Amino acid sequence: MSFKLNRIIQIDQLIRSGSYPSLHSLVERFENRERTIYEDLEYLRTQFSAPIKYSRSRKGYYYTDTTWALPTIVTTEGELLAFFLSAELTARYLGTSFENPLRSAIAKLAQHLPQALRIDLGQLTQHFTFEAGATSTANPELLVALSNAIVEHYPIQINYYTASRGERNQRLIEPYHLYNVRGDWQVICFDHLRQQFRNFAVARIEQWEVLTRQRFHRDPDFSISTHLATGFLAERGDQAVEIAVWFDAYQARYIRERQWHPTQQIEEHADGTLTLRFQNGALDEVRRWLLSYGGHARVLAPESLAEAIRNEAQAILAQYST
């Protein structure tokens, strides 16, 4: 549940109790600015038609119609689609740490569906199986905290494990976007330590604190599409270069099935082979990706990437030479 929705529910409960909460008491209770609480009250009025009035004699808010209540979920086509997608998502995480909270959420959503649309999740999931692969485990509570912080513009203090250096350090981040690649979650954020936008693996965040008494100003020039365009899969690069890779006829059948990068172009050859071209700067990640194709792929450009793969191939050969 988001911070805003949680506040609105509690504000509704306080007003409904007849305690006539004032703006000042609400600010103190939620440790927020007056403007934020005022926006919450306006949200109740405009979005839910809440009959909120201010009593000068009691110096607080009350409902003019005590029978009014916050509406339950209205089943629109969009919300029904969201329910089906949530059910599928739950099925995909069977047997993982996400299963129980997702099942609980689906059960609550299902209570508000019309009887004709009741769905047996067990029956729904028996027709397919999802293998998540060797994905890292992200804390579901951390994902919710990151999502809420992105919406509310709250900075987060984290303790982060950097696997490449085997180090743990404390970072202050401003989260902008959650990104899932091959089943692993990353948070794209402004890192105060490096003074630049970076990707952090959510599974490597060992401790966190959402700084709800602060708010950061989102950079209006930040573009998630531009940020992701310089990276490949889980790694982000700084300076994009042109990458060209030839694939033999066997592997080309699978390469042409997918969108590997937003900038990609495929050049087809008469013998069934193809050349894949795209702009990217994450050469280490591209190298690891291409090594998985073995002799079915050959780097045409840049030469530095071809040299890196040659060195890796020689190291692999040396491992098996004895």
N, C-alpha and C positions, 0 to 999 in steps of 0.2 A: 504494500500500500504506500502511495507517495506521501511525502510530508504534507503537501497541501490537502490531499483528501483526508488524511488523518486529522489535521487541524479542523477541517470543516465538520467532520463527524463529531468531534469533541465540542466544538462551538455549538452545534445543534443540540447536543445533550445538555450543555450548560443553560442555554436559553430555555429548553423544554422543561428543565427542572424548576423553573420559576425563581431562580436566584438573581435574575436581572444583572447579568455580567456587564461590566462597563468596558469601554475600549482600553482603559488603563489596566484593568485587571486581566484582560485577555493578553495584552502585551507582556505583562509580567509572567503569566502562566506559561506562554509559549516561547518566551524570551526572543521575541521578534519585534520588528519595527511597527509603528502605528500604521504606516502605509500598507504593510503586508496584511495585517488583520482587517483593515478597512476593505482591502481588495477581496478578502475572503467573504466578508459580509455582503459585499456587492455581488459576488459570485453566487451566493445563496439566493439573493433576490432575483438576479437576472436569469440564471440558468435553471433554478429549481422553483422559481416563483414563491420563495419563502416569504410569508407575511411578517417581516421583521419591522418593528417600530422601536423608537427610543423613548423611554419614559423619563421626562424631566424630574418628576417627583421621586422616582426610585433610582434615577441616575444610571440606568442600564437598559439593555435590550430585552424585548419580550416578543412573543408571537400573538398577533391579534386573533388568530384562529388556532386554538389549542388542538384541533383535530388534524391539522396539517402535519405531514410526515415526509421525510426524505424519500423520494421515489426509489423503488427497486429497479433492477436492470430492465430496460425496455428492449425487447428483442427485435431489433431492426435487422435488415439483411446484412449490414456490415458487422453487427455484433454477433450474428449467427455464424458468419464466416470466421470471425475471430475465435468463436467457440470450437469450430471444427479444426482450425489450425492449432489451437491449444491442445485439443485431444490428440492430434497427430504428433505434436511436440512431446507430449507426455509419453506416448508410445515409443518414441525414439530414445527416450532416456530411461526406459525400464532397466532396473538393475543398477542404476547409478545414484549418486547422492541427490540428484534433482527429482527423483521419482516421487517421493512422498509429498514435498510441497506442491508439485505440479498436480498430483492426484487430488490433493485437498482443494486446490483452486478450481479444478474441473468440476468437482462435486458441488462446490458452492455455485458455480455458474449454471450447472444443470438444474438446480432447484428453481431457477427463474425461467426456464424454457417451458413453452406450452407442452401439454401432455402429449400431443401428437409428435413432438420433436424429441422426446426422451431418447437418450442414447446410452447403450450399455458399452462402457469403455472396454471391458474385457472382450466383448464380441467384436468391437471395432478393431481391436489390435490383433486378433487371432489370424487375420488374413495376411499379415506381412511381418517381416522381421527386420530390425535395423541393427547393424553392427557398427558401433561408434569408432572402433579401431583404437589405436594406442594414443588416446587423447589425455591431456592433463586434467586434473580435477580442480575446478574452480568452486569456491565457496558460494552457494546460492545467496546467502545473506549479503555477501560482499557485492555480488552482481546487482542486487536490489539497491544497495546503498549507492553504488556508482551511478545507476540509472537515475535515482532520485536527485543525486548531486548534480548531474548533468542538467536536469530540468530546472532545478532551483538555483544553479550557479554557486554551489557550495564548494570551496576548496577542500582537499582531503590530505591529511598527513599519513604517509604510508611507510612501513618498513619493507624494503624490497630486496630480494635475493637476485643478484646478477650472476647468472649461471656461467657466462663466458669467463668471468674473473674469479668466481667463487667467493664473492663479497656480499655482505649485507650492509645496507645503509639506509638512512632516513631521507625521504623525499617529500616535498610539498608540491602537489600537483593540482592543476585545474582541469577536470575531466570534460572533454568535448563530445566523445563518441565511443560507443562500444562496438567492437568489430570481432566477428567470429570467422576464423579461417581454419578449415579442416577439423572443426569440432573444438578448437581451442579459442578461448576468449582473450581479447586484448582490449585495453583501454587506450584511446588516443587522447593525449592531454598535453598541456603546457607544463613542462618540467622546470621548476624554479632553479634547481641546481645547475642544469645545463643551459637554462635560458633559451629553450627551443621546444618545438613540438616533438613529442616522441611517442613511441608505442611501448606499453608495458604489458607483459603477460600477467593476466589476472591471477593465475595459479601461483605466481611467485610473490604476490603481495601477502606477507605473513601476518601483518597487523595493520589496522587502519583506524582513523578517527575522522569522521565528517565534521568539519568546522562550521556548524550551523549558525554561529554568531557573525560569520563573515560571508561576503559574496564577492565573486570575481566578475569583471566585465569581460564578456566574450568578445574576442577579436572579430570585428565585422569583416575583415579580409580573409578569415580562415575559410577554406573550402575543403570539405571532406573528400570530394572527388579529385581535387588537385593533389591533396596529401597522399591518397592511396595510389594515384597514377605513378608516383615515383618509386613505388615499392612493388614487390612480387611475393605473393603468398604471405608469409608471416613476417617478412623483413622489409624495412623501408630503406630506400637509398636516397642520397642527396642530389647528385648530379646524374640525370638520365643520359644514357648513351644508346645508340642504335644497336640492337642485338639481332643477329640473323643466324638461324639454326636450320640445317638441312635434316630431314627425316626420310628414312628409306620407305619403300612402298608398304611394307608391313605396318610400321608404326604410324605412317601418315593416315591410315584409316581411322585411327583413334584420336590423333591430334586434331583433325578437321572437325571432330564432333563437338569440341568444347571452345568456350571463350576463355583463353588463358590470360589475356590482359586487354584493357580497354583500347589500347593503341595498336593492337595486333593487325597484321595484314598477312594473308596466306597467298603465296605464289605457287600455283599448281604446275607440275611438270608432266610431260607426255608419258613418261615411264611409270607414273603413279606415285612418284616421290613428291615432296613439297618442301618449300622453304617458309619458315615462320619468322616474321619480322615484327619487332615491337621496341618501344622506347622504355628503358628502365635503368635504374641505378643500383638495384639490390643484387649485385653480381654474385655474392656468396650464396644467396638463396637460389638464384638461377643455376649456379654451378651444381648445387646439391640436387636440384630438380633434374637437370640433364643427365647426371650420373646414373639416375635410376633407369635410364633408357639404354645404358651400355652402348653397344656398337650400332644401335639403330639410329643414333643421332650424331651429327658433326657440327661443331660451331664454325660458322663462317666469319663472324664478327661479333665483338671486337677481338683483336688478337690476344689481349690480356686474359680474356675469359677462356679462349682456346688453350693458352699456355697453362692456366690454372688447372684445367681438366687434364691436360697431358701430364702434369706433375702428379695429380691425384691418381691417375691411372698407373703411373710408374710405381707409386707408393703401394698401391693395391697389389700389383704384380710382384713387388718385392716381398710382400707379406706371405705370398704363396710360392715363393721360389725355393723354399727349403722344405 
